[in-house]
Amino acid sequence: MELIQADDYLTVFKHIGNLLRNHNNNQSMLSCSWGTDRDVIATNAKRNLCPDPFKSLPSINLAAVAADKLCRNNRTLAREEVEAILGLPHSQCRHEALDDALDVKTLFNALKDLDS
């Protein structure tokens, strides 16, 4: 497997900020995370003295949503447990940014479909 050198944190935040600013309708956007990932991003932005590009967007903690929808005993479920319950594939490259983002998107869609 070929290792790809990622851009530094500040460069990535700049790209995300530009993407969000160029989007015509930010009201149709929200940020989704699993657990405290959203808080980690905010903390890292502050630590790097840069604006949090997601600050103005509504945020959904999918771990809390999954616990609410799937677990009646108020127990927090691991991501892998939720994927198994919903019949979703497990992430192959856990903790790699793109793979995690796609995994969160899949979880969001599956949890949203439970309401249908």
Contact map, one row per residue, 1 for C-alpha under 8 A:
11100000000000000000000000000000000000000000000000000000000000000000000000000000000000000000000000000000000000000000
11110000000000000000000000000000000000000000000000000000000000000000000000000000000000000000000000000000000000000000
11111000000000000000000000000000000000000000000000000000000000000000000000000000000000000000000000000000000000000000
01111100000000000000000000000000000000000000000000000000000000000000000000000000000000000000000000000000000000000000
00111110000000000000000000000000000000000000000000000000000000000000000000000000000000000000000000000000000000000000
00011111000000000000000000000000000000000000000000000000000000000000000000000000000000000000000000000000000000000000
00001111101100000000000000000000000000000000000000000000000000000000000000000000000000000000000000000000000000000000
00000111111100000000000000000000000000000000000000000000000000000000000000000000000000000000000000000000000000000000
00000011111110000000000000000000000000000000000000000000000000000000000000000000000000000000000000000000000000000000
00000001111111000000000000000000000000000000000101000000000000000000000000000000000000000000000000000000000000000000
00000011111111100000000000000000000000000000000000000000000000000000000000000000000000000000000000000000000000000000
00000011111111110000000000000000000000000000000000000000000000000000000000000000000000000000000000000000000000000000
00000000111111111000000000000000000000000000000001011000000000000000000000000000000000000000000000000000000000000000
00000000011111111100000000000000000000000000000000000000000000000000000000000000000000000000000000000000000000000000
00000000001111111110000000000000000000000000000000000000000000000000000000000000000000000000000000000000000000000000
00000000000111111111000000000000000000000000000000001000000000000000000000000000000000000000000000000000000000000000
00000000000011111111100000000000000000000000000000001000000000000000000000000000000000000000000000000000000000000000
00000000000001111111110000000000000000000000000000000000000000000000000000000000000000000000000000000000000000000000
00000000000000111111111000000000000000000000000000000000000000000000000000000000000000000000000000000000000000000000
00000000000000011111111001000000000000000000000000001000000000000000000000000000000000000000000000000000000000000000
00000000000000001111111101000000000000000000000000000000000000000000000000000000000000000000000000000000000000000000
00000000000000000111111100000000000000000000000000000000000000000000000000000000000000000000000000000000000000000000
00000000000000000011111111000000000000000000000000000000000000000000000000000000000000000000000000000000000000000000
00000000000000000000111111000000000000000000000000000000000000000000000000000000000000000000000000000000000000000000
00000000000000000000001111111000000000000000000000000000000000000000000000000000000000000000000000000000000000000000
00000000000000000001101111111000000000000000000000000000100000000000000000000000000000000000000000000000000000000000
00000000000000000000000011111100000000000000000000000000100000000000000000000000000000000000000000000000000000000000
00000000000000000000000011111100000000000000000000000000000000000000000000000000000000000000000000000000000000000000
00000000000000000000000011111110000000000000000000000000110000000000000000000000000000000000000000000000000000000000
00000000000000000000000000111111000000000000000000000000111100000000000000000000000000000000000000000000000000000000
00000000000000000000000000001111100001000000000000000100111100000000000000000000000000000000000000000000000000000000
00000000000000000000000000000111110001000000000000000000001111000000000000000000000000000000000000000001100100000000
00000000000000000000000000000011111111000000000000000000001111100000000000000000000000000000000000000001000000000000
00000000000000000000000000000001111111000000000000000000000011100000000000000010000000000000000000000001000000000000
00000000000000000000000000000000111111000000000000000000000011110000000000000000000000000000000000000000000000000000
00000000000000000000000000000000111111110000000000000000000010000000000000000000000000000000000000000000000000000000
00000000000000000000000000000000111111111000000000000000000000000000000000000000000000000000000000000000000000000000
00000000000000000000000000000011111111111100000000000000001010000000000000000000000000000000000000000000000000000000
00000000000000000000000000000000000111111110000000000000000000000000000000000000000000000000000000000000000000000000
00000000000000000000000000000000000111111111000000000000000000000000000000000000000000000000000000000000000000000000
00000000000000000000000000000000000011111111100000010000000000000000000000000000000000000000000000000000000000000000
00000000000000000000000000000000000001111111110000010010000000000000000000000000000000000000000000000000000000000000
00000000000000000000000000000000000000111111111000000000000000000000000000000000000000000000000000000000000000000000
00000000000000000000000000000000000000011111111100000000000000000000000000000000000000000000000000000000000000000000
00000000000000000000000000000000000000001111111111110000000000000000000000000000000000000000000000000000000000000000
00000000000000000000000000000000000000000111111111110000000000000000000000000000000000000000000000000000000000000000
00000000000000000000000000000000000000000011111111000000000000000000000000000000000000000000000000000000000000000000
00000000010000000000000000000000000000000001111111000000000000000000000000000000000000000000000000000000000000000000
00000000000000000000000000000000000000000000111111100000000000000000000000000000000000000000000000000000000000000000
00000000010010000000000000000000000000000000111111110000000000000000000000000000000000000000000000000000000000000000
00000000000000000000000000000000000000000000110011111000000000000000000000000000000000000000000000000000000000000000
00000000000010000000000000000000000000001100110001111110000000000000000000000000000000000000000000000000000000000000
00000000000010011001000000000000000000000000000000111111000000000000000000000000000000000000000000000000000000000000
00000000000000000000000000000010000000000000000000011111100000000000000000000000000000000000000000000000000000000000
00000000000000000000000000000000000000000100000000011111110000000000000000000000000000000000000000000000000000000000
00000000000000000000000000000000000000000000000000001111110000000000000000000000000000000000000000000000000000000000
00000000000000000000000001101110000000000000000000000111111000000000000000000000000000000000000000000000000000000000
00000000000000000000000000001110000000000000000000000011111100000000000000000000000000000000000000000000000000000000
00000000000000000000000000000111100001000000000000000000111110000000000000000000000000000000000000000000000000000000
00000000000000000000000000000111100000000000000000000000011111001000000000000000000000000000000000000000000000000000
00000000000000000000000000000001111101000000000000000000001111111000000000000000000000000000000000000000000000000000
00000000000000000000000000000001111000000000000000000000000111111100000000000000000000000000000000000001001100000000
00000000000000000000000000000000111000000000000000000000000011111110000000011110000000000000000000000000000000000000
00000000000000000000000000000000001000000000000000000000000011111111000000010000000000000000000000000000000000000000
00000000000000000000000000000000000000000000000000000000000111111111100000000000000000000000000000000000000000100000
00000000000000000000000000000000000000000000000000000000000001111111111000001000010000000000000000000000000000100000
00000000000000000000000000000000000000000000000000000000000000111111111101111000000000000000000000000000000000000000
00000000000000000000000000000000000000000000000000000000000000011111111101000000000000000000000000000000000000000000
00000000000000000000000000000000000000000000000000000000000000001111111100000000000000000000000000000000000000100000
00000000000000000000000000000000000000000000000000000000000000000111111100000000000000000000000000000000000000000000
00000000000000000000000000000000000000000000000000000000000000000111111111111000000000000000000000000000000000000000
00000000000000000000000000000000000000000000000000000000000000000011111111100000000000000000000000000000000000000000
00000000000000000000000000000000000000000000000000000000000000000000001111100000000000000000000000000000000000000000
00000000000000000000000000000000000000000000000000000000000000000011001111110000000000000000000000000000000000000000
00000000000000000000000000000000000000000000000000000000000000000010001111111000000000000000000000000000000000000000
00000000000000000000000000000000000000000000000000000000000000110010001001111100000000000000000000000000000000000000
00000000000000000000000000000000000000000000000000000000000000100110001000111110110000000000000000000000000000000000
00000000000000000000000000000000000000000000000000000000000000100000000000011111110000000000000000000000000000000000
00000000000000000000000000000000010000000000000000000000000000100000000000001111111000000000000000000000000000000000
00000000000000000000000000000000000000000000000000000000000000000000000000000111111100000100000000000000000000000000
00000000000000000000000000000000000000000000000000000000000000000000000000001111111110000000000000000000000000000000
00000000000000000000000000000000000000000000000000000000000000000100000000001111111111000000000000000000000000000000
00000000000000000000000000000000000000000000000000000000000000000000000000000011111111111100000000000000001000000000
00000000000000000000000000000000000000000000000000000000000000000000000000000001111111111100000000000000000000000000
00000000000000000000000000000000000000000000000000000000000000000000000000000000111111110000000000000000000000000000
00000000000000000000000000000000000000000000000000000000000000000000000000000000011111110000000000000000000001000000
00000000000000000000000000000000000000000000000000000000000000000000000000000000001111111000000000000000000000000000
00000000000000000000000000000000000000000000000000000000000000000000000000000000001111111100000000000000000000000000
00000000000000000000000000000000000000000000000000000000000000000000000000000000001100111110000000000000000000000000
00000000000000000000000000000000000000000000000000000000000000000000000000000001001100011111000000000000000000000000
00000000000000000000000000000000000000000000000000000000000000000000000000000000000000001111110000110010000000000000
00000000000000000000000000000000000000000000000000000000000000000000000000000000000000000111110000100000000000000000
00000000000000000000000000000000000000000000000000000000000000000000000000000000000000000011111100110000000000000000
00000000000000000000000000000000000000000000000000000000000000000000000000000000000000000011111100110000000000000000
00000000000000000000000000000000000000000000000000000000000000000000000000000000000000000000111110110000000000000000
00000000000000000000000000000000000000000000000000000000000000000000000000000000000000000000111111110000000000000000
00000000000000000000000000000000000000000000000000000000000000000000000000000000000000000000001111111000000000000000
00000000000000000000000000000000000000000000000000000000000000000000000000000000000000000000000111111100000000000000
00000000000000000000000000000000000000000000000000000000000000000000000000000000000000000011111111111110000000000000
00000000000000000000000000000000000000000000000000000000000000000000000000000000000000000010111111111111000000000000
00000000000000000000000000000000000000000000000000000000000000000000000000000000000000000000000011111111100000000000
00000000000000000000000000000000000000000000000000000000000000000000000000000000000000000000000001111111110000000000
00000000000000000000000000000000000000000000000000000000000000000000000000000000000000000010000000111111111000000000
00000000000000000000000000000001110000000000000000000000000001000000000000000000000000000000000000011111111100000000
00000000000000000000000000000001000000000000000000000000000000000000000000000000000000000000000000001111111110000000
00000000000000000000000000000000000000000000000000000000000000000000000000000000000000000000000000000111111111000000
00000000000000000000000000000000000000000000000000000000000001000000000000000000001000000000000000000011111111100000
00000000000000000000000000000001000000000000000000000000000001000000000000000000000000000000000000000001111111110000
00000000000000000000000000000000000000000000000000000000000000000000000000000000000000000000000000000000111111111000
00000000000000000000000000000000000000000000000000000000000000000000000000000000000001000000000000000000011111111100
00000000000000000000000000000000000000000000000000000000000000001100100000000000000000000000000000000000001111111110
00000000000000000000000000000000000000000000000000000000000000000000000000000000000000000000000000000000000111111111
00000000000000000000000000000000000000000000000000000000000000000000000000000000000000000000000000000000000011111111
00000000000000000000000000000000000000000000000000000000000000000000000000000000000000000000000000000000000001111111
00000000000000000000000000000000000000000000000000000000000000000000000000000000000000000000000000000000000000111111
00000000000000000000000000000000000000000000000000000000000000000000000000000000000000000000000000000000000000011111
